Amino acid sequence: MDHREPPFRARWSGSRQPSAKFLRLAHLRKLRRYEQVAAVCFRVRGEGIEFLLVQTRKARWTFPKGCAEPGLTHAQAAALEAFEEAGVHGRMEEASFTRYMHRKRGNRRSSDETFAVSAHLCEVLRLGPTPG
């Protein structure tokens, strides 16, 4: 019988303490700007599949998308975006089905930004009024 300690157990020697890194909430919010989630909302109608798109302020059509929220999984954040932007109540897949890079073009005062977007499938069960 082997009485060695399991390999995952941490061992501390001397008076060294583990180094912990604390981040301010403002810093976390700044980091999350570069991580986004999208809800690819769909429903089956007859023999076809319909996808739900929302219109941006710049009159572009896209899936509901927004920043990943601290304290929420990506799927939860995507569900929140779908509800806030389109009033969608649905079944969200926990695992993203794809991840892509989105480049947002800057204007004269700001430079271009690139975001990683995790896309989650959402089967629409009900559409309600959009909040706000």
NUFI-418640 format. One record per residue (C-alpha): x, y, z; residue in three letters. Coordinates in nm, 3 decimals, always signed. Layout:
% NUFI-418640
{x=X&y=Y&z=Z&type=Ala} $
...
***
This chain:
% NUFI-418640
{x=+0.000&y=+0.000&z=+0.000&type=Met} $
{x=+0.138&y=+0.339&z=-0.101&type=Asp} $
{x=+0.117&y=+0.605&z=+0.174&type=His} $
{x=+0.257&y=+0.896&z=-0.025&type=Arg} $
{x=+0.061&y=+1.218&z=-0.037&type=Glu} $
{x=-0.150&y=+1.274&z=-0.347&type=Pro} $
{x=+0.027&y=+1.483&z=-0.615&type=Pro} $
{x=-0.231&y=+1.761&z=-0.603&type=Phe} $
{x=-0.177&y=+1.848&z=-0.239&type=Arg} $
{x=+0.011&y=+2.174&z=-0.185&type=Ala} $
{x=+0.315&y=+2.177&z=+0.038&type=Arg} $
{x=+0.447&y=+2.490&z=+0.203&type=Trp} $
{x=+0.801&y=+2.516&z=+0.325&type=Ser} $
{x=+0.929&y=+2.762&z=+0.579&type=Gly} $
{x=+0.737&y=+3.083&z=+0.630&type=Ser} $
{x=+0.657&y=+3.146&z=+0.265&type=Arg} $
{x=+0.292&y=+3.219&z=+0.208&type=Gln} $
{x=+0.114&y=+3.164&z=-0.121&type=Pro} $
{x=+0.101&y=+3.478&z=-0.330&type=Ser} $
{x=-0.253&y=+3.590&z=-0.401&type=Ala} $
{x=-0.339&y=+3.846&z=-0.663&type=Lys} $
{x=-0.636&y=+4.066&z=-0.595&type=Phe} $
{x=-0.794&y=+4.271&z=-0.870&type=Leu} $
{x=-1.004&y=+4.580&z=-0.828&type=Arg} $
{x=-1.358&y=+4.562&z=-0.968&type=Leu} $
{x=-1.277&y=+4.843&z=-1.213&type=Ala} $
{x=-0.989&y=+4.634&z=-1.347&type=His} $
{x=-1.215&y=+4.328&z=-1.384&type=Leu} $
{x=-1.467&y=+4.538&z=-1.576&type=Arg} $
{x=-1.192&y=+4.664&z=-1.801&type=Lys} $
{x=-1.075&y=+4.307&z=-1.868&type=Leu} $
{x=-1.427&y=+4.182&z=-1.944&type=Arg} $
{x=-1.459&y=+4.437&z=-2.223&type=Arg} $
{x=-1.238&y=+4.209&z=-2.427&type=Tyr} $
{x=-1.444&y=+3.897&z=-2.360&type=Glu} $
{x=-1.791&y=+3.887&z=-2.509&type=Gln} $
{x=-2.075&y=+3.638&z=-2.540&type=Val} $
{x=-2.336&y=+3.591&z=-2.809&type=Ala} $
{x=-2.670&y=+3.411&z=-2.804&type=Ala} $
{x=-2.746&y=+3.239&z=-3.135&type=Val} $
{x=-3.123&y=+3.222&z=-3.089&type=Cys} $
{x=-3.325&y=+2.986&z=-3.309&type=Phe} $
{x=-3.661&y=+2.813&z=-3.335&type=Arg} $
{x=-3.793&y=+2.536&z=-3.556&type=Val} $
{x=-4.094&y=+2.636&z=-3.766&type=Arg} $
{x=-4.251&y=+2.381&z=-3.998&type=Gly} $
{x=-3.970&y=+2.240&z=-4.208&type=Glu} $
{x=-3.722&y=+2.519&z=-4.141&type=Gly} $
{x=-3.517&y=+2.691&z=-3.876&type=Ile} $
{x=-3.551&y=+3.061&z=-3.800&type=Glu} $
{x=-3.274&y=+3.268&z=-3.642&type=Phe} $
{x=-3.338&y=+3.578&z=-3.435&type=Leu} $
{x=-3.132&y=+3.889&z=-3.511&type=Leu} $
{x=-3.128&y=+4.228&z=-3.341&type=Val} $
{x=-3.042&y=+4.561&z=-3.498&type=Gln} $
{x=-2.749&y=+4.759&z=-3.360&type=Thr} $
{x=-2.740&y=+5.137&z=-3.318&type=Arg} $
{x=-2.548&y=+5.150&z=-3.646&type=Lys} $
{x=-2.834&y=+4.964&z=-3.823&type=Ala} $
{x=-2.643&y=+4.635&z=-3.853&type=Arg} $
{x=-2.816&y=+4.302&z=-3.793&type=Trp} $
{x=-2.649&y=+4.060&z=-3.550&type=Thr} $
{x=-2.715&y=+3.803&z=-3.281&type=Phe} $
{x=-2.768&y=+3.939&z=-2.928&type=Pro} $
{x=-2.417&y=+3.997&z=-2.796&type=Lys} $
{x=-2.247&y=+4.173&z=-2.509&type=Gly} $
{x=-1.979&y=+4.167&z=-2.244&type=Cys} $
{x=-1.920&y=+3.867&z=-2.022&type=Ala} $
{x=-2.040&y=+3.956&z=-1.674&type=Glu} $
{x=-1.833&y=+3.885&z=-1.363&type=Pro} $
{x=-2.002&y=+3.618&z=-1.151&type=Gly} $
{x=-2.194&y=+3.464&z=-1.444&type=Leu} $
{x=-2.097&y=+3.178&z=-1.670&type=Thr} $
{x=-2.070&y=+3.265&z=-2.038&type=His} $
{x=-2.398&y=+3.082&z=-2.101&type=Ala} $
{x=-2.574&y=+3.280&z=-1.828&type=Gln} $
{x=-2.435&y=+3.607&z=-1.964&type=Ala} $
{x=-2.548&y=+3.511&z=-2.318&type=Ala} $
{x=-2.898&y=+3.430&z=-2.186&type=Ala} $
{x=-2.908&y=+3.768&z=-2.014&type=Leu} $
{x=-2.809&y=+3.945&z=-2.338&type=Glu} $
{x=-3.080&y=+3.756&z=-2.533&type=Ala} $
{x=-3.341&y=+3.860&z=-2.276&type=Phe} $
{x=-3.226&y=+4.223&z=-2.248&type=Glu} $
{x=-3.193&y=+4.281&z=-2.622&type=Glu} $
{x=-3.479&y=+4.071&z=-2.761&type=Ala} $
{x=-3.702&y=+3.951&z=-2.476&type=Gly} $
{x=-3.597&y=+3.588&z=-2.538&type=Val} $
{x=-3.679&y=+3.315&z=-2.289&type=His} $
{x=-3.515&y=+2.995&z=-2.399&type=Gly} $
{x=-3.297&y=+2.694&z=-2.342&type=Arg} $
{x=-2.931&y=+2.797&z=-2.351&type=Met} $
{x=-2.653&y=+2.547&z=-2.420&type=Glu} $
{x=-2.392&y=+2.570&z=-2.144&type=Glu} $
{x=-2.099&y=+2.493&z=-2.376&type=Ala} $
{x=-2.025&y=+2.739&z=-2.654&type=Ser} $
{x=-2.042&y=+2.588&z=-3.000&type=Phe} $
{x=-1.784&y=+2.825&z=-3.143&type=Thr} $
{x=-1.552&y=+3.106&z=-3.045&type=Arg} $
{x=-1.452&y=+3.382&z=-3.284&type=Tyr} $
{x=-1.272&y=+3.714&z=-3.288&type=Met} $
{x=-1.474&y=+4.031&z=-3.351&type=His} $
{x=-1.303&y=+4.354&z=-3.448&type=Arg} $
{x=-1.476&y=+4.677&z=-3.359&type=Lys} $
{x=-1.352&y=+4.964&z=-3.567&type=Arg} $
{x=-1.258&y=+5.275&z=-3.376&type=Gly} $
{x=-1.332&y=+5.631&z=-3.464&type=Asn} $
{x=-1.104&y=+5.933&z=-3.482&type=Arg} $
{x=-1.059&y=+5.939&z=-3.104&type=Arg} $
{x=-1.021&y=+5.565&z=-3.040&type=Ser} $
{x=-0.837&y=+5.280&z=-3.201&type=Ser} $
{x=-0.974&y=+4.947&z=-3.321&type=Asp} $
{x=-1.052&y=+4.687&z=-3.053&type=Glu} $
{x=-1.060&y=+4.309&z=-3.090&type=Thr} $
{x=-1.290&y=+4.093&z=-2.877&type=Phe} $
{x=-1.309&y=+3.718&z=-2.826&type=Ala} $
{x=-1.674&y=+3.610&z=-2.855&type=Val} $
{x=-1.810&y=+3.282&z=-2.718&type=Ser} $
{x=-2.130&y=+3.191&z=-2.908&type=Ala} $
{x=-2.397&y=+2.980&z=-2.736&type=His} $
{x=-2.700&y=+2.819&z=-2.899&type=Leu} $
{x=-3.034&y=+2.922&z=-2.752&type=Cys} $
{x=-3.358&y=+2.747&z=-2.846&type=Glu} $
{x=-3.628&y=+3.014&z=-2.818&type=Val} $
{x=-3.920&y=+2.893&z=-2.607&type=Leu} $
{x=-4.099&y=+3.226&z=-2.570&type=Arg} $
{x=-4.057&y=+3.587&z=-2.679&type=Leu} $
{x=-4.164&y=+3.858&z=-2.439&type=Gly} $
{x=-4.135&y=+4.234&z=-2.440&type=Pro} $
{x=-3.781&y=+4.366&z=-2.419&type=Thr} $
{x=-3.702&y=+4.513&z=-2.078&type=Pro} $
{x=-3.642&y=+4.883&z=-2.042&type=Gly} $
***
